[in-house]
């Protein structure tokens, strides 16, 4: 059995994306060894192995081209005609160790890149006509490949024209806003502003191409290997062996940065995790699975990072504490936003469980609140106990205050330790099964709470959202199946799979001269609820659903094209006699009545409609007048969204526990972080509605509790 290196959930991925060679000189023998090793591991250990046949080959053909030319702005149909001879042969190439298709695709792509390097300079030398009625399409799936060189040039003309137009529109608006303060000599003509916009776009693309042409064969080889891995499922990847510190961009611990983990996704840079306590986490405008499209240092022009090596993107984003970086972010709905972030030392304490007392005067008093951003564990090197032990401590502190109920907040918690989620779930029941974990072609392992002690037996609400994944879904599902808690929020992420890392150096005998070979992360198991259903794809549906800005578009696991399917096992025998929630339909109805008249939730619902509409809109006018009308309409429609979560909730007060006084005031940084946390909670209307649900839950009174039986 090969040694398994790391157990990981979505929320604890560490990215090591770069070249496995020190230069760009290919070594076909080494590439063959790595490819064979990756394929062997996938076939032997993946939960749902794929058959290498012509169907696989066709999918691999399309997927690889989408990785290396995701916007269809380099290769032409003439190139595809040459490549199409290999469409059904890639499976044969993989098994024989041939790289004919890969070599030809790489050669054709590099030739086109050289050609485009000349095209964009030529296009931007002359003024552009913004009175023409024409459009540009940004959704690659809606675009055909261009037929020839002329069509390729026209595609680039439209792409560049859009870039210039957005800059020009901004310059015109900026000058109009400042016109009263400008002298006549300072007011620039349309011609001057258009020329400025073209020159700035030219500088941007010159910078971009300098980085883009540095992409090496080894980078594209990794994309080729990940084409194979991703056809098994989206969480299986090949990781090159270059040293971790060069490419681990978690920007946490002692690193200075923005507090996000990034991953190369074809030509794009994707946010795969947000580190609690970092600038991104505090900013709240960037979400997991958003894309970074441009990076700018303060006072400088933004640089397009499309197609750029991940390590180059990282080096642009990293920087000293207190310096400013501006990011252009592509949201899930397709919209672009600009976010200014001040780099900082990441406060690792932010990942740890913390609690407070919530009082909603006139409605409900003395409710405990526990915030858990991540299921951390001592095996990760966390400076403290496991999250289960820490949550137990927070519960004890809240019980000492005689709280009337507890809200456990798992929103945006991407998961973590399986052992800790089992232990933590056990804090709320006597004993029994928590989750089923099924390997390939074997019976499921049943993870149980073996301890009959109950840490907390009172009313419980678990808050989740679209980015609650893996371990968060295990806990929420178990609490729901046991009727132990009310699950509140929006549909969770839907990641019901387990990945492990296998070191290829240990898996491959001999070939010492080619090592190190890298690692493969592959999906080996699936999670199942104790009622038999999987959390894969479906996630956890809350008992009380609250409006969410993403509830009308696919987010989470449902976004992935090759995600493993939902499936079901037999239900286990389970029951608990601690606290049973009843009348969930009543709780749901009461909540619906409240939020129907609440402006904040109505705005969230409107924002969800806007996200869906904007995601469907992928074609944009290149007529300047129409573009400005579109921007004006967008500003009007989205104006109210900017005020969400900015107003303090009347009658809500939040206080820390007496035991935390010393820790909070230990230093200025810790105190400021705590005050920021309290301030955000004071503006969180999801917390407000959770307190109202807690009031209804307590009022129902028809439940079983250990306290009523004198068991606690």
C-alpha positions, 0 to 999 in steps of 0.5 A: 500500500502506498503511503498516504501523505495528507488527509484534506477537505476543500477548506484545507487545500495547499496549492503547489502549482509551478514547474517540475523542471528547473528550466524549460527543456523537456524530458520526454522520458521523465514526462512519460514516467510521471504520466504513467504514474499518475494514471496508475494511481488514478486507476487503482485508487480513485473512487470512480475510475474512468475507462480510457476509451474514445469517449474519454479521449474526446472529452480530454481533447475538448478539456485540454483546449479549454485549459490552454485557450479558454477564451478561444483567442489564440487557436483557429479552426485551421489549427483545430483541423490539424489537431482533430486527427488526434481527437479519438487517439488521446487514450491510446497516446496516454497508454503508449506514452506518446505525446504527439497530440500534446506536442502539436497543440503546444507548437500551434499554440506558441506560434499563435501567441507569437502572432497575437503579440504583433496583432494587438500592437497594430490594433492599438496604434490607430483610433477605434470607432465607438459609434459602430453597432457591434458586440463582443461575446465573452462566453467561450461556450457561445463562441465558435473557434475563428476560422483563420488569421483574419477572423482571429485578428478581428476577435482581438480587435473587439476584445481590445476595443472593449478594454479601451472602451471601459477605460475611456468611459471611466475617463469621461465620467471622471472628467465630467464629475471634476469639470467644475474644478478644472480650468478650460486648459485642463479639460481634454477632448474626446480624441485625447481621452481615447488616445490615453485609453488606447496607450494605457491598454497597450501598456497593460498588454505589453506587460501581460505578454511579457509574463504570458510568453514565460509560460513553459512547456512544463506548465502546459504539461501539468495542464495536460496531466490535470486534463486527465485527472479532472476527467475523473473528478474536479478535485483530483489533481497532479501537483509538481514537486517544486518546493512548497514555500515558492507556491503555497499562497495561503498568505497566512501564518507569518506571511504578509498578504491578502489572506487567500489561497489561489489556484490556476484554473486553465488560464485563470487564477481562482480563489479557492479558500479565504483565510479567516482574519485576512484582508479578503475575509474582512473585506467581504467582497471576494468569495470562493470560486471568484476569479482574479483578472487584474492586479494593480499596485496602488497608483499604477495601472492594472495588469491583466493576469489572464494566462499568467503563471500562478507564481507570477500572479502571487508575486504581484499580490504579495507585499509588505504589511500596510501596502495597497493592492487593487484586484479586479474580480470576476464574480460568479454572475460574470460581473467585474468588481474592483477591490482595494485591499491593504496587505497585512500580517494574517492573524491566525487566531481568527480561525479559532472558535470564539463565542459571545452573548447575544441580547435582542432587547424586546425579543430574546435575551442571553443567547450564546453564539459560537463562530467557527471559521474552520474545522482545524485540528492539532495535526495541522500544527494549530497553536492550540487544541483541536476545534472540537476541544475549543468548541467544548470550552466555549460551550462551557463558558456559555453554560456558565452564563446560563444561556437560553440557547446556542447558535453555532455559525458555520457559514463560509466554513470550508471544512477540515478535520474529520475526527474533529467534526465527529467529536464536535457533533458528539458534544450535542448527543449522547452517542451514535453514528455521525457519518458514513465514509465509503471507499471504492468497492468496500463497505462504508466505515461508520464514524460514531460518537462513542461518548455518552456525555452531552456537553450541551443539551439545550436549544441549538441552531446551526447556521450554514450558507453556500460556502459551508462545505465538507465537515460543516455539511457533516455536522449540519446533516447529522444534527438535522437527521437527529432532529437535534438542531434547526439548520438555518441559512442557504443550501450548502456547498455540496462537497461529499468527497474525500481526497488524499495525497499520494507521493509519486516518489513512493509509489514508483519503484526505480526511476531514481534519476527522474525523481522527484516526480510530484504528488497526486491528490485524488478522490478516494471516498464519499461521505454519506449521511446517517439517513443514507443520503450523500451530501455530494452535489445536493449539500444540506438543505436548511430547515429554515431557508433564508434568502441568499444572493447565490440561490438562483445560480449554481455555486459549489460542487454543482458548478463542476462539470465532472463532479461525482454523482449523488448516490445513496446508502442504506439508512443507519439506526439512529436516535437521540434523547437529548433535545428533539426539535419539532414543528419545523414547518411552523418555524419555517412559516414564521420565518417566511412571514418575518422576512417577507416584509424585511427590506434587507432580505428583499434586497438580497432576493433582488440581488440574487435575481441580478446575479442570475440575469448578469450571469446569463448576459455574456455579450456586450455592446461596443458602442460607447453610448450604449455602454454608458447607458448599460453602466448607468442602468447597472448603477441604478439597479445595484445601488441598494446592494452596497448598503447591505450589512452596513447598518447596525441592528437596532436593539441588538447588543453583543458582549464577550464573555468575562473569561475572554477579557484578558485575551481580548485586551492582550494587545492592540491588534487582538483588541482591534480584531475583536472589535471588528468581529463584534461590529460585523455581527452587529450588522448581520441580519442573518444573526437577527433572524436566527435569534427570532427563530430561536425565540420561536424554537423556545416557545414551541416547548414540545421537545425532549430534553435531558434537563427536563428529565434531570439527566444533566 
